[in-house]
Amino acid sequence: MFNQPTRTARVAALLGMALAVTALHAAEGNAERGRIKATACLGCHAIPSYNNVYPTYNVPKVGGQHAEYLVAALTAYRTGLRTHQTMNNNAMALSEQDIADIAAFFSSAGH
């Protein structure tokens, strides 16, 4: 339907809008609560150079990432704007506060 550069530009634009909206409505994240909530996340996102199984994806290290980006990404997974079955399923179980807390945890540390 769209060629790759067009698709990439559309996704980037949508993520940019999500970041802007998220910044306006962001819940205040608590890194300590996020540490507890992020236990499952660490199983993939804290392993250097980790790849998950079929289809193979390089799992990004998210420790030290900007909280706003993490909130936007998790929100996009929760709404289906970004697609990865595992991430979609995990994000759908999170509240806005959970997402803010997890983002605060990962942005405050180099996990």
Biopython code that builds the backbone (N, CA, C, O; Angstrom):
import numpy as np
from Bio.PDB.StructureBuilder import StructureBuilder

atoms = [
    (1, "MET", "N", (0.820, -1.178, 0.000)),
    (1, "MET", "CA", (0.000, 0.000, 0.000)),
    (1, "MET", "C", (0.870, 1.251, 0.000)),
    (1, "MET", "O", (0.700, 2.109, -0.866)),
    (2, "PHE", "N", (1.804, 1.380, 0.952)),
    (2, "PHE", "CA", (2.735, 2.494, 0.983)),
    (2, "PHE", "C", (4.132, 1.945, 0.809)),
    (2, "PHE", "O", (4.435, 0.847, 1.278)),
    (3, "ASN", "N", (4.997, 2.707, 0.132)),
    (3, "ASN", "CA", (6.381, 2.267, 0.065)),
    (3, "ASN", "C", (7.035, 2.525, 1.417)),
    (3, "ASN", "O", (6.499, 3.270, 2.237)),
    (4, "GLN", "N", (8.184, 1.913, 1.648)),
    (4, "GLN", "CA", (8.822, 1.970, 2.964)),
    (4, "GLN", "C", (9.116, 3.399, 3.428)),
    (4, "GLN", "O", (8.818, 3.711, 4.581)),
    (5, "PRO", "N", (9.690, 4.299, 2.591)),
    (5, "PRO", "CA", (9.936, 5.664, 3.075)),
    (5, "PRO", "C", (8.648, 6.388, 3.480)),
    (5, "PRO", "O", (8.634, 7.127, 4.464)),
    (6, "THR", "N", (7.570, 6.175, 2.722)),
    (6, "THR", "CA", (6.298, 6.813, 3.061)),
    (6, "THR", "C", (5.760, 6.254, 4.369)),
    (6, "THR", "O", (5.287, 7.004, 5.222)),
    (7, "ARG", "N", (5.831, 4.950, 4.525)),
    (7, "ARG", "CA", (5.366, 4.317, 5.764)),
    (7, "ARG", "C", (6.177, 4.815, 6.951)),
    (7, "ARG", "O", (5.614, 5.131, 7.999)),
    (8, "THR", "N", (7.498, 4.885, 6.794)),
    (8, "THR", "CA", (8.362, 5.361, 7.870)),
    (8, "THR", "C", (8.017, 6.799, 8.241)),
    (8, "THR", "O", (7.953, 7.138, 9.423)),
    (9, "ALA", "N", (7.796, 7.641, 7.244)),
    (9, "ALA", "CA", (7.446, 9.038, 7.504)),
    (9, "ALA", "C", (6.111, 9.141, 8.234)),
    (9, "ALA", "O", (5.961, 9.953, 9.148)),
    (10, "ARG", "N", (5.144, 8.321, 7.834)),
    (10, "ARG", "CA", (3.833, 8.342, 8.489)),
    (10, "ARG", "C", (3.941, 7.890, 9.945)),
    (10, "ARG", "O", (3.341, 8.498, 10.832)),
    (11, "VAL", "N", (4.704, 6.826, 10.189)),
    (11, "VAL", "CA", (4.881, 6.342, 11.560)),
    (11, "VAL", "C", (5.588, 7.398, 12.394)),
    (11, "VAL", "O", (5.200, 7.642, 13.536)),
    (12, "ALA", "N", (6.623, 8.032, 11.838)),
    (12, "ALA", "CA", (7.350, 9.080, 12.562)),
    (12, "ALA", "C", (6.425, 10.248, 12.898)),
    (12, "ALA", "O", (6.478, 10.782, 14.006)),
    (13, "ALA", "N", (5.586, 10.643, 11.956)),
    (13, "ALA", "CA", (4.650, 11.741, 12.198)),
    (13, "ALA", "C", (3.647, 11.372, 13.291)),
    (13, "ALA", "O", (3.346, 12.185, 14.165)),
    (14, "LEU", "N", (3.136, 10.151, 13.237)),
    (14, "LEU", "CA", (2.172, 9.714, 14.246)),
    (14, "LEU", "C", (2.813, 9.618, 15.623)),
    (14, "LEU", "O", (2.195, 9.982, 16.623)),
    (15, "LEU", "N", (4.055, 9.128, 15.681)),
    (15, "LEU", "CA", (4.751, 9.076, 16.967)),
    (15, "LEU", "C", (5.008, 10.479, 17.493)),
    (15, "LEU", "O", (4.908, 10.721, 18.696)),
    (16, "GLY", "N", (5.337, 11.403, 16.598)),
    (16, "GLY", "CA", (5.527, 12.788, 17.014)),
    (16, "GLY", "C", (4.258, 13.371, 17.613)),
    (16, "GLY", "O", (4.301, 14.052, 18.638)),
    (17, "MET", "N", (3.136, 13.102, 16.974)),
    (17, "MET", "CA", (1.856, 13.573, 17.512)),
    (17, "MET", "C", (1.562, 12.902, 18.850)),
    (17, "MET", "O", (1.077, 13.545, 19.781)),
    (18, "ALA", "N", (1.858, 11.613, 18.939)),
    (18, "ALA", "CA", (1.632, 10.898, 20.199)),
    (18, "ALA", "C", (2.490, 11.486, 21.307)),
    (18, "ALA", "O", (2.034, 11.615, 22.443)),
    (19, "LEU", "N", (3.738, 11.845, 20.985)),
    (19, "LEU", "CA", (4.609, 12.475, 21.977)),
    (19, "LEU", "C", (4.019, 13.792, 22.455)),
    (19, "LEU", "O", (4.019, 14.077, 23.653)),
    (20, "ALA", "N", (3.518, 14.593, 21.526)),
    (20, "ALA", "CA", (2.950, 15.888, 21.889)),
    (20, "ALA", "C", (1.719, 15.719, 22.772)),
    (20, "ALA", "O", (1.585, 16.397, 23.790)),
    (21, "VAL", "N", (0.825, 14.822, 22.385)),
    (21, "VAL", "CA", (-0.383, 14.584, 23.167)),
    (21, "VAL", "C", (-0.027, 13.989, 24.519)),
    (21, "VAL", "O", (-0.602, 14.363, 25.541)),
    (22, "THR", "N", (0.918, 13.066, 24.521)),
    (22, "THR", "CA", (1.339, 12.425, 25.763)),
    (22, "THR", "C", (1.915, 13.446, 26.724)),
    (22, "THR", "O", (1.641, 13.392, 27.922)),
    (23, "ALA", "N", (2.703, 14.371, 26.219)),
    (23, "ALA", "CA", (3.301, 15.392, 27.074)),
    (23, "ALA", "C", (2.225, 16.247, 27.740)),
    (23, "ALA", "O", (2.399, 16.686, 28.877)),
    (24, "LEU", "N", (1.119, 16.484, 27.041)),
    (24, "LEU", "CA", (0.045, 17.291, 27.599)),
    (24, "LEU", "C", (-0.729, 16.548, 28.686)),
    (24, "LEU", "O", (-1.186, 17.153, 29.655)),
    (25, "HIS", "N", (-0.872, 15.244, 28.521)),
    (25, "HIS", "CA", (-1.724, 14.468, 29.418)),
    (25, "HIS", "C", (-0.958, 13.443, 30.250)),
    (25, "HIS", "O", (-1.559, 12.527, 30.811)),
    (26, "ALA", "N", (0.338, 13.589, 30.333)),
    (26, "ALA", "CA", (1.150, 12.568, 30.981)),
    (26, "ALA", "C", (0.893, 12.507, 32.482)),
    (26, "ALA", "O", (0.820, 13.527, 33.167)),
    (27, "ALA", "N", (0.758, 11.288, 32.962)),
    (27, "ALA", "CA", (0.702, 11.073, 34.396)),
    (27, "ALA", "C", (2.123, 11.210, 34.935)),
    (27, "ALA", "O", (3.091, 10.952, 34.219)),
    (28, "GLU", "N", (2.242, 11.605, 36.164)),
    (28, "GLU", "CA", (3.557, 11.712, 36.793)),
    (28, "GLU", "C", (4.044, 10.302, 37.105)),
    (28, "GLU", "O", (3.382, 9.561, 37.832)),
    (29, "GLY", "N", (5.195, 9.933, 36.558)),
    (29, "GLY", "CA", (5.724, 8.594, 36.768)),
    (29, "GLY", "C", (6.513, 8.479, 38.054)),
    (29, "GLY", "O", (7.153, 9.438, 38.484)),
    (30, "ASN", "N", (6.472, 7.317, 38.665)),
    (30, "ASN", "CA", (7.218, 7.020, 39.877)),
    (30, "ASN", "C", (8.175, 5.874, 39.559)),
    (30, "ASN", "O", (7.745, 4.749, 39.304)),
    (31, "ALA", "N", (9.479, 6.168, 39.577)),
    (31, "ALA", "CA", (10.485, 5.185, 39.174)),
    (31, "ALA", "C", (10.498, 3.955, 40.079)),
    (31, "ALA", "O", (10.729, 2.846, 39.597)),
    (32, "GLU", "N", (10.260, 4.124, 41.360)),
    (32, "GLU", "CA", (10.270, 2.971, 42.269)),
    (32, "GLU", "C", (9.098, 2.035, 41.979)),
    (32, "GLU", "O", (9.270, 0.816, 41.941)),
    (33, "ARG", "N", (7.917, 2.595, 41.776)),
    (33, "ARG", "CA", (6.779, 1.744, 41.382)),
    (33, "ARG", "C", (7.045, 1.120, 40.014)),
    (33, "ARG", "O", (6.687, -0.031, 39.766)),
    (34, "GLY", "N", (7.680, 1.897, 39.127)),
    (34, "GLY", "CA", (8.015, 1.389, 37.799)),
    (34, "GLY", "C", (8.974, 0.220, 37.845)),
    (34, "GLY", "O", (8.870, -0.703, 37.038)),
    (35, "ARG", "N", (9.918, 0.249, 38.792)),
    (35, "ARG", "CA", (10.879, -0.856, 38.942)),
    (35, "ARG", "C", (10.144, -2.159, 39.221)),
    (35, "ARG", "O", (10.494, -3.207, 38.679)),
    (36, "ILE", "N", (9.142, -2.090, 40.053)),
    (36, "ILE", "CA", (8.360, -3.283, 40.395)),
    (36, "ILE", "C", (7.526, -3.734, 39.193)),
    (36, "ILE", "O", (7.453, -4.925, 38.893)),
    (37, "LYS", "N", (6.901, -2.779, 38.511)),
    (37, "LYS", "CA", (6.039, -3.101, 37.371)),
    (37, "LYS", "C", (6.823, -3.574, 36.150)),
    (37, "LYS", "O", (6.277, -4.270, 35.295)),
    (38, "ALA", "N", (8.105, -3.201, 36.064)),
    (38, "ALA", "CA", (8.911, -3.503, 34.872)),
    (38, "ALA", "C", (9.630, -4.843, 34.952)),
    (38, "ALA", "O", (10.460, -5.142, 34.094)),
    (39, "THR", "N", (9.336, -5.644, 35.947)),
    (39, "THR", "CA", (10.027, -6.927, 36.101)),
    (39, "THR", "C", (9.944, -7.766, 34.829)),
    (39, "THR", "O", (10.955, -8.308, 34.382)),
    (40, "ALA", "N", (8.769, -7.878, 34.249)),
    (40, "ALA", "CA", (8.617, -8.670, 33.020)),
    (40, "ALA", "C", (9.370, -8.031, 31.861)),
    (40, "ALA", "O", (9.916, -8.740, 31.016)),
    (41, "CYS", "N", (9.407, -6.710, 31.809)),
    (41, "CYS", "CA", (10.096, -5.998, 30.719)),
    (41, "CYS", "C", (11.587, -6.322, 30.711)),
    (41, "CYS", "O", (12.201, -6.466, 29.654)),
    (42, "LEU", "N", (12.152, -6.433, 31.903)),
    (42, "LEU", "CA", (13.590, -6.670, 32.021)),
    (42, "LEU", "C", (14.003, -8.014, 31.437)),
    (42, "LEU", "O", (15.160, -8.197, 31.058)),
    (43, "GLY", "N", (13.065, -8.957, 31.362)),
    (43, "GLY", "CA", (13.371, -10.266, 30.802)),
    (43, "GLY", "C", (13.857, -10.212, 29.369)),
    (43, "GLY", "O", (14.585, -11.103, 28.931)),
    (44, "CYS", "N", (13.470, -9.185, 28.629)),
    (44, "CYS", "CA", (13.945, -9.006, 27.250)),
    (44, "CYS", "C", (14.791, -7.748, 27.101)),
    (44, "CYS", "O", (15.844, -7.771, 26.462)),
    (45, "HIS", "N", (14.326, -6.647, 27.694)),
    (45, "HIS", "CA", (14.947, -5.351, 27.437)),
    (45, "HIS", "C", (16.206, -5.080, 28.248)),
    (45, "HIS", "O", (16.825, -4.030, 28.076)),
    (46, "ALA", "N", (16.602, -5.991, 29.123)),
    (46, "ALA", "CA", (17.833, -5.795, 29.888)),
    (46, "ALA", "C", (18.940, -6.751, 29.451)),
    (46, "ALA", "O", (20.005, -6.792, 30.066)),
    (47, "ILE", "N", (18.693, -7.512, 28.399)),
    (47, "ILE", "CA", (19.679, -8.475, 27.906)),
    (47, "ILE", "C", (20.399, -7.855, 26.714)),
    (47, "ILE", "O", (19.772, -7.604, 25.684)),
    (48, "PRO", "N", (21.701, -7.605, 26.831)),
    (48, "PRO", "CA", (22.435, -6.992, 25.708)),
    (48, "PRO", "C", (22.347, -7.841, 24.439)),
    (48, "PRO", "O", (22.535, -9.057, 24.482)),
    (49, "SER", "N", (22.064, -7.197, 23.323)),
    (49, "SER", "CA", (22.017, -7.828, 21.992)),
    (49, "SER", "C", (21.010, -8.971, 21.904)),
    (49, "SER", "O", (21.220, -9.923, 21.152)),
    (50, "TYR", "N", (19.925, -8.886, 22.658)),
    (50, "TYR", "CA", (18.929, -9.955, 22.669)),
    (50, "TYR", "C", (18.055, -9.896, 21.421)),
    (50, "TYR", "O", (17.663, -8.814, 20.985)),
    (51, "ASN", "N", (17.753, -11.048, 20.853)),
    (51, "ASN", "CA", (16.799, -11.188, 19.753)),
    (51, "ASN", "C", (15.705, -12.129, 20.224)),
    (51, "ASN", "O", (15.987, -13.174, 20.811)),
    (52, "ASN", "N", (14.439, -11.755, 19.965)),
    (52, "ASN", "CA", (13.382, -12.702, 20.298)),
    (52, "ASN", "C", (13.190, -13.660, 19.133)),
    (52, "ASN", "O", (13.768, -13.479, 18.062)),
    (53, "VAL", "N", (12.374, -14.677, 19.355)),
    (53, "VAL", "CA", (12.215, -15.722, 18.351)),
    (53, "VAL", "C", (11.204, -15.330, 17.289)),
    (53, "VAL", "O", (10.634, -14.239, 17.323)),
    (54, "TYR", "N", (10.996, -16.218, 16.367)),
    (54, "TYR", "CA", (10.243, -16.004, 15.140)),
    (54, "TYR", "C", (9.051, -15.083, 15.310)),
    (54, "TYR", "O", (8.263, -15.290, 16.233)),
    (55, "PRO", "N", (8.882, -14.084, 14.470)),
    (55, "PRO", "CA", (9.950, -13.586, 13.606)),
    (55, "PRO", "C", (11.009, -12.881, 14.448)),
    (55, "PRO", "O", (10.695, -12.307, 15.490)),
    (56, "THR", "N", (12.222, -12.923, 14.013)),
    (56, "THR", "CA", (13.327, -12.394, 14.796)),
    (56, "THR", "C", (13.321, -10.872, 14.792)),
    (56, "THR", "O", (13.321, -10.240, 13.735)),
    (57, "TYR", "N", (13.315, -10.296, 15.980)),
    (57, "TYR", "CA", (13.423, -8.850, 16.171)),
    (57, "TYR", "C", (14.583, -8.588, 17.111)),
    (57, "TYR", "O", (14.781, -9.313, 18.086)),
    (58, "ASN", "N", (15.340, -7.559, 16.817)),
    (58, "ASN", "CA", (16.341, -7.109, 17.776)),
    (58, "ASN", "C", (15.593, -6.365, 18.871)),
    (58, "ASN", "O", (14.878, -5.402, 18.592)),
    (59, "VAL", "N", (15.750, -6.800, 20.096)),
    (59, "VAL", "CA", (15.049, -6.177, 21.214)),
    (59, "VAL", "C", (15.864, -4.973, 21.676)),
    (59, "VAL", "O", (17.028, -5.127, 22.047)),
    (60, "PRO", "N", (15.278, -3.780, 21.661)),
    (60, "PRO", "CA", (16.051, -2.603, 22.050)),
    (60, "PRO", "C", (16.297, -2.535, 23.552)),
    (60, "PRO", "O", (15.458, -2.940, 24.357)),
    (61, "LYS", "N", (17.452, -2.020, 23.902)),
    (61, "LYS", "CA", (17.762, -1.716, 25.295)),
    (61, "LYS", "C", (17.101, -0.372, 25.575)),
    (61, "LYS", "O", (17.439, 0.617, 24.925)),
    (62, "VAL", "N", (16.180, -0.310, 26.511)),
    (62, "VAL", "CA", (15.421, 0.910, 26.736)),
    (62, "VAL", "C", (15.883, 1.705, 27.954)),
    (62, "VAL", "O", (15.410, 2.819, 28.177)),
    (63, "GLY", "N", (16.794, 1.152, 28.739)),
    (63, "GLY", "CA", (17.317, 1.879, 29.888)),
    (63, "GLY", "C", (18.024, 3.149, 29.450)),
    (63, "GLY", "O", (18.860, 3.123, 28.547)),
    (64, "GLY", "N", (17.688, 4.259, 30.092)),
    (64, "GLY", "CA", (18.283, 5.539, 29.754)),
    (64, "GLY", "C", (17.544, 6.286, 28.654)),
    (64, "GLY", "O", (17.899, 7.419, 28.330)),
    (65, "GLN", "N", (16.527, 5.667, 28.079)),
    (65, "GLN", "CA", (15.736, 6.317, 27.026)),
    (65, "GLN", "C", (14.875, 7.418, 27.659)),
    (65, "GLN", "O", (14.554, 7.343, 28.845)),
    (66, "HIS", "N", (14.505, 8.424, 26.888)),
    (66, "HIS", "CA", (13.656, 9.510, 27.386)),
    (66, "HIS", "C", (12.288, 8.964, 27.784)),
    (66, "HIS", "O", (11.687, 8.178, 27.052)),
    (67, "ALA", "N", (11.806, 9.383, 28.941)),
    (67, "ALA", "CA", (10.513, 8.908, 29.438)),
    (67, "ALA", "C", (9.385, 9.219, 28.460)),
    (67, "ALA", "O", (8.486, 8.400, 28.270)),
    (68, "GLU", "N", (9.427, 10.396, 27.840)),
    (68, "GLU", "CA", (8.365, 10.783, 26.915)),
    (68, "GLU", "C", (8.292, 9.826, 25.732)),
    (68, "GLU", "O", (7.206, 9.473, 25.272)),
    (69, "TYR", "N", (9.455, 9.412, 25.244)),
    (69, "TYR", "CA", (9.482, 8.460, 24.128)),
    (69, "TYR", "C", (8.893, 7.119, 24.568)),
    (69, "TYR", "O", (8.091, 6.522, 23.850)),
    (70, "LEU", "N", (9.294, 6.652, 25.748)),
    (70, "LEU", "CA", (8.798, 5.365, 26.236)),
    (70, "LEU", "C", (7.282, 5.398, 26.435)),
    (70, "LEU", "O", (6.591, 4.434, 26.105)),
    (71, "VAL", "N", (6.769, 6.496, 26.969)),
    (71, "VAL", "CA", (5.319, 6.633, 27.138)),
    (71, "VAL", "C", (4.634, 6.589, 25.777)),
    (71, "VAL", "O", (3.634, 5.892, 25.602)),
    (72, "ALA", "N", (5.171, 7.333, 24.817)),
    (72, "ALA", "CA", (4.570, 7.352, 23.477)),
    (72, "ALA", "C", (4.625, 5.974, 22.829)),
    (72, "ALA", "O", (3.653, 5.541, 22.210)),
    (73, "ALA", "N", (5.760, 5.279, 22.968)),
    (73, "ALA", "CA", (5.900, 3.957, 22.355)),
    (73, "ALA", "C", (4.943, 2.952, 22.991)),
    (73, "ALA", "O", (4.256, 2.219, 22.280)),
    (74, "LEU", "N", (4.891, 2.910, 24.319)),
    (74, "LEU", "CA", (3.993, 1.964, 24.986)),
    (74, "LEU", "C", (2.527, 2.283, 24.688)),
    (74, "LEU", "O", (1.710, 1.376, 24.531)),
    (75, "THR", "N", (2.204, 3.563, 24.613)),
    (75, "THR", "CA", (0.839, 3.959, 24.268)),
    (75, "THR", "C", (0.507, 3.527, 22.844)),
    (75, "THR", "O", (-0.600, 3.062, 22.574)),
    (76, "ALA", "N", (1.464, 3.679, 21.939)),
    (76, "ALA", "CA", (1.251, 3.257, 20.547)),
    (76, "ALA", "C", (1.078, 1.742, 20.456)),
    (76, "ALA", "O", (0.268, 1.265, 19.662)),
    (77, "TYR", "N", (1.823, 0.981, 21.252)),
    (77, "TYR", "CA", (1.621, -0.471, 21.282)),
    (77, "TYR", "C", (0.249, -0.795, 21.867)),
    (77, "TYR", "O", (-0.443, -1.684, 21.370)),
    (78, "ARG", "N", (-0.144, -0.085, 22.908)),
    (78, "ARG", "CA", (-1.428, -0.358, 23.560)),
    (78, "ARG", "C", (-2.598, -0.094, 22.617)),
    (78, "ARG", "O", (-3.590, -0.822, 22.644)),
    (79, "THR", "N", (-2.492, 0.937, 21.789)),
    (79, "THR", "CA", (-3.579, 1.287, 20.872)),
    (79, "THR", "C", (-3.490, 0.577, 19.532)),
    (79, "THR", "O", (-4.420, 0.658, 18.729)),
    (80, "GLY", "N", (-2.377, -0.122, 19.274)),
    (80, "GLY", "CA", (-2.207, -0.821, 18.006)),
    (80, "GLY", "C", (-1.559, 0.011, 16.918)),
    (80, "GLY", "O", (-1.406, -0.467, 15.793)),
    (81, "LEU", "N", (-1.170, 1.256, 17.223)),
    (81, "LEU", "CA", (-0.480, 2.090, 16.244)),
    (81, "LEU", "C", (0.868, 1.476, 15.874)),
    (81, "LEU", "O", (1.291, 1.541, 14.720)),
    (82, "ARG", "N", (1.535, 0.884, 16.856)),
    (82, "ARG", "CA", (2.753, 0.107, 16.603)),
    (82, "ARG", "C", (2.379, -1.355, 16.788)),
    (82, "ARG", "O", (1.581, -1.692, 17.663)),
    (83, "THR", "N", (2.960, -2.225, 15.960)),
    (83, "THR", "CA", (2.583, -3.630, 16.047)),
    (83, "THR", "C", (3.776, -4.532, 16.322)),
    (83, "THR", "O", (4.773, -4.527, 15.601)),
    (84, "HIS", "N", (3.641, -5.277, 17.354)),
    (84, "HIS", "CA", (4.498, -6.400, 17.732)),
    (84, "HIS", "C", (3.652, -7.155, 18.745)),
    (84, "HIS", "O", (3.362, -6.630, 19.820)),
    (85, "GLN", "N", (3.256, -8.366, 18.420)),
    (85, "GLN", "CA", (2.240, -9.069, 19.200)),
    (85, "GLN", "C", (2.550, -9.111, 20.689)),
    (85, "GLN", "O", (1.665, -8.862, 21.507)),
    (86, "THR", "N", (3.777, -9.419, 21.051)),
    (86, "THR", "CA", (4.131, -9.488, 22.470)),
    (86, "THR", "C", (3.975, -8.127, 23.126)),
    (86, "THR", "O", (3.391, -8.015, 24.203)),
    (87, "MET", "N", (4.502, -7.082, 22.470)),
    (87, "MET", "CA", (4.414, -5.740, 23.036)),
    (87, "MET", "C", (2.966, -5.250, 23.075)),
    (87, "MET", "O", (2.560, -4.610, 24.045)),
    (88, "ASN", "N", (2.188, -5.541, 22.038)),
    (88, "ASN", "CA", (0.777, -5.141, 22.047)),
    (88, "ASN", "C", (0.048, -5.781, 23.228)),
    (88, "ASN", "O", (-0.688, -5.105, 23.948)),
    (89, "ASN", "N", (0.254, -7.078, 23.424)),
    (89, "ASN", "CA", (-0.414, -7.780, 24.523)),
    (89, "ASN", "C", (0.015, -7.237, 25.876)),
    (89, "ASN", "O", (-0.821, -7.016, 26.752)),
    (90, "ASN", "N", (1.317, -7.021, 26.053)),
    (90, "ASN", "CA", (1.806, -6.497, 27.328)),
    (90, "ASN", "C", (1.288, -5.090, 27.581)),
    (90, "ASN", "O", (0.850, -4.781, 28.689)),
    (91, "ALA", "N", (1.335, -4.240, 26.571)),
    (91, "ALA", "CA", (0.928, -2.847, 26.751)),
    (91, "ALA", "C", (-0.569, -2.711, 27.013)),
    (91, "ALA", "O", (-0.989, -1.807, 27.736)),
    (92, "MET", "N", (-1.378, -3.595, 26.434)),
    (92, "MET", "CA", (-2.825, -3.522, 26.653)),
    (92, "MET", "C", (-3.191, -3.754, 28.115)),
    (92, "MET", "O", (-4.249, -3.317, 28.568)),
    (93, "ALA", "N", (-2.327, -4.432, 28.847)),
    (93, "ALA", "CA", (-2.597, -4.704, 30.255)),
    (93, "ALA", "C", (-2.179, -3.550, 31.168)),
    (93, "ALA", "O", (-2.408, -3.605, 32.376)),
    (94, "LEU", "N", (-1.562, -2.498, 30.597)),
    (94, "LEU", "CA", (-1.034, -1.398, 31.403)),
    (94, "LEU", "C", (-1.990, -0.209, 31.426)),
    (94, "LEU", "O", (-2.601, 0.134, 30.413)),
    (95, "SER", "N", (-2.106, 0.407, 32.590)),
    (95, "SER", "CA", (-2.847, 1.666, 32.697)),
    (95, "SER", "C", (-1.911, 2.812, 32.307)),
    (95, "SER", "O", (-0.708, 2.608, 32.143)),
    (96, "GLU", "N", (-2.466, 4.012, 32.160)),
    (96, "GLU", "CA", (-1.619, 5.172, 31.883)),
    (96, "GLU", "C", (-0.612, 5.369, 33.004)),
    (96, "GLU", "O", (0.541, 5.717, 32.748)),
    (97, "GLN", "N", (-1.038, 5.149, 34.247)),
    (97, "GLN", "CA", (-0.122, 5.300, 35.379)),
    (97, "GLN", "C", (0.977, 4.246, 35.329)),
    (97, "GLN", "O", (2.139, 4.557, 35.593)),
    (98, "ASP", "N", (0.631, 3.008, 34.996)),
    (98, "ASP", "CA", (1.645, 1.958, 34.854)),
    (98, "ASP", "C", (2.686, 2.362, 33.820)),
    (98, "ASP", "O", (3.887, 2.222, 34.053)),
    (99, "ILE", "N", (2.226, 2.862, 32.679)),
    (99, "ILE", "CA", (3.135, 3.268, 31.605)),
    (99, "ILE", "C", (4.042, 4.393, 32.081)),
    (99, "ILE", "O", (5.246, 4.367, 31.824)),
    (100, "ALA", "N", (3.479, 5.381, 32.772)),
    (100, "ALA", "CA", (4.285, 6.496, 33.283)),
    (100, "ALA", "C", (5.325, 6.000, 34.283)),
    (100, "ALA", "O", (6.469, 6.453, 34.262)),
    (101, "ASP", "N", (4.939, 5.083, 35.150)),
    (101, "ASP", "CA", (5.869, 4.551, 36.149)),
    (101, "ASP", "C", (6.991, 3.751, 35.495)),
    (101, "ASP", "O", (8.157, 3.913, 35.856)),
    (102, "ILE", "N", (6.655, 2.898, 34.545)),
    (102, "ILE", "CA", (7.668, 2.100, 33.843)),
    (102, "ILE", "C", (8.612, 3.014, 33.071)),
    (102, "ILE", "O", (9.823, 2.791, 33.062)),
    (103, "ALA", "N", (8.069, 4.033, 32.427)),
    (103, "ALA", "CA", (8.905, 4.985, 31.688)),
    (103, "ALA", "C", (9.841, 5.732, 32.633)),
    (103, "ALA", "O", (11.006, 5.956, 32.303)),
    (104, "ALA", "N", (9.340, 6.119, 33.803)),
    (104, "ALA", "CA", (10.185, 6.807, 34.785)),
    (104, "ALA", "C", (11.320, 5.899, 35.239)),
    (104, "ALA", "O", (12.456, 6.350, 35.385)),
    (105, "PHE", "N", (11.023, 4.634, 35.460)),
    (105, "PHE", "CA", (12.060, 3.684, 35.873)),
    (105, "PHE", "C", (13.132, 3.534, 34.805)),
    (105, "PHE", "O", (14.317, 3.701, 35.093)),
    (106, "PHE", "N", (12.734, 3.221, 33.579)),
    (106, "PHE", "CA", (13.726, 2.996, 32.531)),
    (106, "PHE", "C", (14.504, 4.257, 32.189)),
    (106, "PHE", "O", (15.691, 4.175, 31.870)),
    (107, "SER", "N", (13.871, 5.414, 32.247)),
    (107, "SER", "CA", (14.588, 6.643, 31.898)),
    (107, "SER", "C", (15.584, 7.046, 32.976)),
    (107, "SER", "O", (16.513, 7.810, 32.711)),
    (108, "SER", "N", (15.397, 6.539, 34.185)),
    (108, "SER", "CA", (16.279, 6.923, 35.288)),
    (108, "SER", "C", (17.474, 5.999, 35.455)),
    (108, "SER", "O", (18.324, 6.243, 36.312)),
    (109, "ALA", "N", (17.554, 4.956, 34.664)),
    (109, "ALA", "CA", (18.619, 3.969, 34.854)),
    (109, "ALA", "C", (19.110, 3.447, 33.514)),
    (109, "ALA", "O", (18.447, 3.620, 32.491)),
    (110, "GLY", "N", (20.246, 2.822, 33.524)),
    (110, "GLY", "CA", (20.821, 2.285, 32.297)),
    (110, "GLY", "C", (20.586, 0.806, 32.112)),
    (110, "GLY", "O", (21.498, 0.095, 31.688)),
    (111, "HIS", "N", (19.399, 0.315, 32.413)),
    (111, "HIS", "CA", (19.083, -1.127, 32.332)),
    (111, "HIS", "C", (19.165, -1.629, 30.920)),
    (111, "HIS", "O", (18.932, -2.812, 30.671)),
]
sb = StructureBuilder()
sb.init_structure("model")
sb.init_model(0)
sb.init_chain("A")
sb.init_seg("    ")
for serial, (resi, resn, name, xyz) in enumerate(atoms, 1):
    if name == "N":
        sb.init_residue(resn, " ", resi, " ")
    sb.init_atom(name, np.array(xyz, "f"), 0.0, 1.0, " ", f" {name:<3s}", serial, name[0])
structure = sb.get_structure()
